[in-house]
Amino acid sequence: ESKQGYQSAYEYMRRIAGGKLAFSLVEKLAYYYSDTGQKEAARHCFRELIEERPLAPKAFDYQYQIVNHYVFSTKDSVLKTELMRWIDDFGPKGAWHRANAENVQLVKDAEKVRESTLRNYVLQMHQTAKNSRQATSENAAWEGYVLYIKSFPDSAQLDLMQFYFGELLFDMKKYDLAAKQYAWIIKNRPKSSYAEPAVINSTIAFEKALPSEKEMKERMGSTTK
């Protein structure tokens, strides 16, 4: 179908099939677009389904389908918009989560998918930053780690994410901030497999964060003037 076709599909199906059947038909069409890699068409149809039934159990998967299509896309602005929508609207503070709270398994599975998707996306951004050494990529990865830590403060994978956040900051020469990430692991996850390297790396980071002898002399000179 053309762009005009998928944009008017729901309205057309409502007209010929009625609301309930139209929803089912558009859902099938959305998954068809998704399975065949037609990202824009799939996104449009899934968004219409979510807007129609934002609290339905399947609304989570509709948004996941959108996010999943753009994780490896070059359209970073679209991904950021849809990812933030997914994290905020379907998280513990969102209306969908509250509406489906009694379906414990659904909410548990949804949380697991949100966590793993965001974690893998952030680690992917970190790898991109490591390969490119560009400030924009490094800052994007930084923002990703902050979002993950804020969104999943009790995650079993938090030690891994804190450690690699420290690695990113270390590579960016933000040694004092890197040391703080390592220190978090030492304090909060002492039995983690990342605890021992965190001790070593935090020591190096603290040392690098200290001013050099030249800087010390310059500071002392400025205070005596």
N, C-alpha and C positions, 0 to 999 in steps of 0.2 A: 504493500500500500504506500501511497505517497504520504508526505508529511501532513498534508491537509486531511488525508484519510484517517490517520490514527488520531488526530486531534479532534475529529468530529465523530469518532466511532461510538463513544458512549451515548451521545445525544441521538445518534441514528438508531442504535439498538434499543434505547428507551422508547423511541417512537414506534418501532415495529414489534417489539417483544414485551414491553412493560418493564417496570423498575427492577423487580426481583430477578427475572431471567436475564435482563440486560447486565446486571452486576456479574452474574455467573459467566456470561459470554465475554465480557471485558476482562475478567480475571483470566480466562483461558487465552485470550488474545495477548494479554500482558506477559504471561509465561511463555507463549509462543515467541514473542519478540525477544524475550530474555534468552531463551534457548538458542535462538538463531543469531544472537549478537547484535540485535538492533537496539542499541543502548538508548537513544533519544526517544524512540517510540515506546520502549518498555518503561522508561522513566515516566513518561507522560501518563501512560495507562495506570501504572502502579500508584502514582500520585492521586489520580482521580479516585481510585479504590480507597485509598487512605482517607481522602477528604470526605468520601461518602460514609465510611465506617471507621473512624479513627481509633475506636476502642476495641474493635473486633480482635479476637486472638490472632488472626492471620495478618493483621496490619503490621505486626513486627516483621514478618517474613517479607511483606511487600517492600518495606523500607530497606531491609537487608539486601533484597535483590537489586535495588537501585545502587546502594553503596558498593556492593560486590562488583558491579559492572564498571565502576569508575576507579577502583583501587589501583588498577594498572593502566589507567588512562592518562593522557597528557593534559586533560582538562582539570587542573588542580582546583580551580575556583568552584567547579560543580561538585567535585568530591568533598571539598571542605564544607560546603553548604549542606550537602546530604549527610555527611558523616556527623556533623554537629547536630543536625536535626535528629538523627538516629540516637546519638548519645544522650541528648537532652530529653527528647520527647518520650523515649522508651526506657529511660533509666529509672532508678528507685523513686525519684521525685516527680516523675512524669505521670500524666493522667492515665496512660495505657497501663502502666505498672500497677497503679492503684485499682483500676477497674478489673484487672485480672489477677489480683493478689491471692484469691482463693484457689486459683489453679496453680498450685505450688510448683509442679513439674514444668509447666509452661514457662513460668517466670524464671525458674532456675536454669532451664535450657537457654532461654533468651539472654540471661546475664552471661552465661558461659560463651555464647557466640559473640556478644558485644565485646567482651574482654579479649578474646583471642583475635578477633578481627582488628581491633584497635592496636593491640600489642604487635601483631605482625606488620601492620601498616607503619607504625612508628619505627620499628626495627628496619623496615625497608627504607624509610626516609633517612635513617641514620647511615645505612650502607651507601645510599646515594650521596650523602654529604661527605662520607669518608672517601669515596671515589673522586668526587668533583673538587672538594676543598673550597667550594664557593660559599660565601657568607650567606646567601639567600637559602641554600640547601641546609646549611648548618642551623640557621635560625628556625627554619621550618621543622627540623628534627627536634630542636630545643622545645618549641611550642608543643610538639607532639608528646614529648615526655611529660611536660607539665600537665597536659590534658589527661594523659593516662593516669598519672599519680593522683590527680584530683578526682577522676572518675572512679578509680578502683583502689581506694586507700587500704582495703583489706585483702587485696589479691594475693594468692599464693605465689604469684610470679613477680611480686613487687621487688624482691631482692635482685632479681635479674634486671629489671627495668631501672632500678636505682643505680646498679653497677654500670650499665651501659650508658646511662645518662651521665654518670661521672666520667666515663671514657670520652664521651662527646665533648663535655666541658673541658676536659684535660687537653684534648686535641685543639680546642679553641683558645687554649691558654688562659682559661678562666679557672685558675688553680684553686683559689679559695672556695669557689662554688663546687668544684669537682670534689674537693676534700669533704665537703658537707654530705655529698651523696654517699661516699664511701663510709663516712662516720655513721650514717643512718643504718647501714647494713651491720656494722660492727655492734652497734647498740641494740638494734631491734631484731636482727636475724643472726645471732652469733653462731648458730649451727649450720648456717647456709654454706653451700659449696663456694659461694662468692665471698665469704667472710675473710678467709686467709688472704686472697689477693687484694681485698679491700684494705686490709691493714697495711700491706706493702705499698699499694697505690696512694693511700691517704698520706702516708709518711712522705712519699716523693712529692705529692701535691702540696703539702704544707711547706716543705722546703722550698719548692719553686715559688710559692706565694710570698715568701719572705723577701724583703727588698735586698738588692745586691749591696755590696760594700760601697760602691759608688753612689747608689741612691741614698744610702744611710748618711754618707758624708754630706750629700747635697741637702738632705732634710735637716741635718744637725746645723749645717751652715746657715740655712734659711731661718732657723729658730734663734740663732745667736745675733742676727742682724737687728 
